[in-house]
Amino acid sequence: MKAIEVNNLVKSYGNVIAVNNISFSVERGSICAILGPNGSGKTTTIKSICNLLIPERGEIKLEGKDNKIATNKISALFEGTRNLYWRLTPRENLRYFAGIRGYGGNEIEKKANELLDRFNLGQKKDVIVNNLSRGMQQKVAIAMTLICDTDIVILDEPTLGLDVESIMEIKTVLMDIAREMHKTVLLSTHDMSLVQDVCDDVIVLNKGRIVAQDSLLNLMDMFKGMTYEFVLLNKLTDDKKKVLNELEYDFYFTREDSVVEVDIFDIKEIYNITDKLLKEQILIKEVKQKDINFERVYLNLINEGK
């Protein structure tokens, strides 16, 4: 039995089809990313899973039960820290969100303390949330999704606005939730390094349809060895960049104006690209293969789905 099953989901807003007959499943105990550009349908899909939106058609099951009667199976965090009450302490926030779902008493007090200690927030449990760092606030928000001990946790943009150190902490927290607490995590994010570091499986949506659904490793392997880096002798001017953009290849301009990257499907294309660059008096110092990262994989998948 899958943790989440979505079958033939359709949802429209007027004449706009937000989700167009999609089906997917999420394995128990896994961290699965659901990704897509703005307007791809991922937020509509997530809210449908949480029974916050009613689709026109389709079936959603949580741990084998219809999601309309299985709300005790799922907790969700939307858009970073929007769930938090800023004038409450972390412990009060956890106590409150447990209370609105019908839980309370000594058991919840004990669980709240355990969660805050687990996320290194024990010394901050009685500090007003508004006075905590952004990273600490994010960990409190994630802890709130765990206070009722649901099997499935949905996290929307859990690293939104965080610094590098805080993002590293959240990555550890996510791994802990899945591996140690044995929860299923469905993750929506624009942070592709987060996906690459913590996710088992990936679902990519574009224009209301699924354009990819596979394990992270398989998707990475699919594009392995495709990216090449051209180190140029001189920095590119705006005019030269315009010339490159007019060629049939999709060049990626890096922060250094003397390096461009391109994805190719045939090694012979390197010679064609080299000839075209030289023709435009763009001199090449070095060509080297570049390790693929998931950000590039994601862009390729989205471009293929256009």
C-alpha positions in Angstrom: 0.0 0.0 0.0 1.3 3.5 -0.9 1.3 6.4 1.5 -0.3 8.7 -1.1 -2.2 7.7 -4.3 -3.6 10.2 -6.7 -5.6 8.8 -9.6 -6.9 10.8 -12.6 -7.1 14.1 -10.8 -8.7 17.0 -12.6 -9.3 20.5 -11.2 -10.3 23.7 -13.1 -10.8 27.3 -12.3 -13.3 28.6 -14.7 -12.0 27.9 -18.2 -8.4 27.2 -16.9 -7.5 23.6 -16.3 -5.1 23.7 -13.4 -4.6 19.9 -13.1 -5.3 17.8 -16.1 -5.9 14.1 -15.4 -2.7 13.4 -13.4 -1.9 10.2 -11.5 1.0 9.4 -9.2 1.8 7.6 -5.9 4.3 8.2 -3.1 6.0 5.3 -1.3 5.8 5.0 2.5 8.7 6.4 4.4 10.1 8.2 1.4 10.8 11.9 0.7 9.2 12.8 -2.6 9.4 16.2 -4.3 6.6 17.6 -6.3 8.0 20.4 -8.5 7.0 22.7 -11.2 7.1 26.4 -12.3 4.4 28.8 -11.2 1.1 27.8 -12.6 2.1 24.2 -13.1 -0.6 22.8 -10.9 1.5 21.7 -7.9 -0.3 23.9 -5.3 -3.7 22.8 -6.6 -2.5 19.2 -6.3 -1.2 19.6 -2.8 -4.4 21.4 -1.6 -6.5 18.6 -3.2 -4.5 16.0 -1.3 -5.1 17.9 1.9 -8.9 18.1 1.1 -8.7 21.9 1.0 -9.9 21.9 -2.6 -12.5 19.6 -4.2 -11.5 18.4 -7.7 -14.0 17.8 -10.4 -12.7 14.3 -11.0 -10.3 11.9 -9.5 -9.5 9.8 -6.4 -7.0 10.5 -3.7 -6.1 8.0 -1.0 -4.0 8.4 2.1 -2.7 5.2 3.6 -5.3 3.3 1.5 -8.2 5.5 2.7 -10.2 8.2 0.9 -8.6 11.5 1.7 -11.9 13.0 2.7 -12.1 10.6 5.7 -8.4 10.2 6.3 -7.6 13.7 7.5 -5.9 12.2 10.6 -3.3 10.7 8.4 -1.8 14.0 7.2 -0.3 17.3 8.4 0.8 20.2 6.2 3.0 23.3 6.3 2.2 25.9 3.7 4.6 28.6 2.4 7.4 28.7 4.8 6.2 29.8 8.3 2.7 31.0 7.6 1.3 28.4 10.1 3.0 30.1 13.0 1.5 32.4 15.6 4.2 34.9 16.1 3.1 36.1 19.6 3.2 32.5 21.0 6.2 30.5 22.1 7.3 27.4 20.2 5.7 25.2 23.0 2.5 27.2 22.9 2.3 26.9 19.1 2.7 23.1 19.3 0.2 22.9 22.1 -2.3 25.1 20.1 -2.1 23.1 16.9 -2.5 19.8 18.7 -5.5 21.3 20.5 -7.4 22.2 17.4 -7.1 18.6 16.2 -8.4 17.3 19.5 -5.2 16.4 21.3 -4.0 17.7 24.6 -2.9 16.8 28.1 0.4 15.5 29.5 1.0 13.3 26.4 1.1 16.3 24.1 3.2 18.3 26.6 5.7 15.5 26.6 5.7 15.2 22.8 6.1 18.9 22.3 9.2 19.0 24.6 10.6 15.9 22.8 10.2 17.5 19.3 11.7 20.8 20.4 14.7 19.0 21.9 15.0 16.9 18.8 15.3 20.0 16.7 17.7 21.7 19.1 15.0 24.2 20.2 14.8 23.1 23.9 16.4 26.2 25.2 14.1 28.4 23.1 10.8 26.7 23.8 9.5 29.5 25.9 10.8 32.4 23.8 8.2 34.3 21.7 8.5 33.0 18.1 8.8 36.5 16.7 12.1 36.8 18.6 13.6 33.7 17.1 15.9 33.5 14.1 14.3 32.7 10.7 15.9 29.2 10.8 14.5 28.5 14.3 11.1 29.7 13.2 11.2 27.3 10.3 12.0 24.4 12.6 9.2 25.3 14.9 6.8 25.3 11.9 8.0 21.8 10.8 7.7 20.5 14.4 4.1 21.7 14.4 3.3 19.2 11.5 4.7 16.4 13.7 2.9 17.1 17.0 -0.1 15.0 16.1 2.1 12.1 14.8 0.5 11.8 11.4 1.9 9.3 8.9 2.2 11.8 6.1 3.8 15.3 6.3 3.5 17.8 3.4 6.0 20.7 3.5 5.6 23.7 1.1 8.8 25.7 0.7 10.5 24.6 4.0 13.7 26.5 3.2 12.1 29.7 1.9 14.2 32.7 2.8 16.8 30.8 4.9 20.5 31.3 4.9 22.9 28.5 4.0 23.5 27.3 7.6 19.8 27.2 8.3 19.1 25.3 5.0 21.7 22.7 6.1 19.8 22.3 9.4 16.5 21.9 7.7 18.0 19.2 5.4 19.1 17.3 8.5 15.6 17.7 10.0 13.9 16.4 6.8 16.2 13.3 6.8 15.4 12.7 10.4 11.6 12.9 9.8 11.8 10.2 7.1 14.6 8.0 8.3 14.2 8.1 12.1 10.6 9.0 12.6 9.4 6.9 9.7 7.2 9.5 8.2 6.3 10.0 4.5 7.3 13.5 3.3 5.8 15.2 0.2 7.9 18.3 -0.5 7.2 21.3 -2.7 10.2 23.6 -3.2 12.1 25.8 -5.7 15.4 24.8 -3.9 16.8 22.2 -6.3 19.9 21.6 -4.1 17.4 20.5 -1.3 15.8 18.1 -3.7 19.1 16.7 -4.8 20.3 16.2 -1.2 17.3 14.7 0.5 14.7 13.3 -1.9 14.2 9.7 -3.0 11.6 10.4 -5.8 10.6 13.4 -7.9 7.3 14.4 -9.7 7.6 17.3 -12.1 4.5 19.1 -13.3 4.1 21.6 -16.1 0.9 23.2 -17.3 -1.2 20.8 -15.3 0.4 17.6 -16.5 3.1 15.3 -15.2 6.2 15.6 -17.4 8.4 13.4 -15.2 7.9 10.9 -12.4 10.9 8.7 -11.3 13.5 8.2 -8.7 16.0 11.1 -8.2 18.9 8.8 -9.2 17.2 7.7 -12.5 16.4 11.3 -13.4 20.0 12.3 -12.7 21.3 9.4 -14.8 19.0 10.3 -17.7 20.9 13.5 -18.2 24.3 12.4 -17.0 27.2 13.6 -19.2 25.1 16.0 -21.3 26.4 19.2 -19.9 29.6 20.8 -21.2 31.4 23.9 -20.1 33.0 26.2 -22.6 35.7 28.4 -21.0 36.2 31.4 -23.2 39.4 33.4 -23.8 37.5 36.7 -23.3 34.5 37.8 -21.4 31.2 37.9 -23.4 29.8 41.3 -24.2 26.0 41.8 -24.3 26.2 41.7 -28.1 28.0 38.3 -28.1 25.4 37.0 -25.6 22.7 38.0 -28.0 24.4 36.2 -30.8 24.6 33.0 -28.7 20.9 33.3 -27.8 20.1 33.3 -31.5 21.8 30.0 -32.2 19.9 26.8 -32.0 21.5 25.7 -28.8 20.3 26.6 -25.3 23.3 28.3 -23.7 23.4 28.9 -19.9 25.4 32.0 -18.9 27.2 31.6 -15.6 28.1 34.4 -13.3 31.5 34.6 -14.9 31.0 36.2 -18.4 33.9 34.0 -19.7 32.1 30.7 -19.1 29.0 29.3 -20.9 27.4 25.9 -20.5 25.3 23.9 -22.9 23.5 20.5 -22.9 24.1 18.2 -25.8 22.7 14.8 -26.8 25.6 13.8 -29.1 29.3 14.3 -28.5 29.8 15.3 -32.1 27.8 18.5 -31.4 30.8 19.9 -29.6 32.5 20.4 -32.9 29.5 22.1 -34.4 29.3 24.4 -31.4 33.0 25.2 -31.5 32.8 26.1 -35.2 29.9 28.4 -34.6 31.6 30.2 -31.7 34.8 30.7 -33.7 32.8 32.0 -36.6 31.4 34.6 -34.3 34.9 35.4 -33.1 34.2 33.9 -29.7 37.5 32.3 -28.8 37.6 29.1 -26.7 40.2 28.4 -24.1 38.9 25.0 -22.8 36.0 22.6 -23.2 35.2 20.2 -20.3 32.4 17.9 -19.3 30.5 19.2 -16.2 28.8 17.1 -13.6 25.1 17.4 -13.8 23.1 18.8 -10.9 19.4 18.5 -10.3 18.7 22.2 -11.2 19.9 21.5 -14.7 17.9 18.2 -14.8 14.8 20.1 -13.7 15.2 22.8 -16.4 15.6 20.1 -19.1 12.5 18.4 -17.9 10.5 21.6 -17.9 11.8 22.6 -21.4 10.9 19.2 -22.8 7.4 19.5 -21.4 6.7 22.8 -23.1 
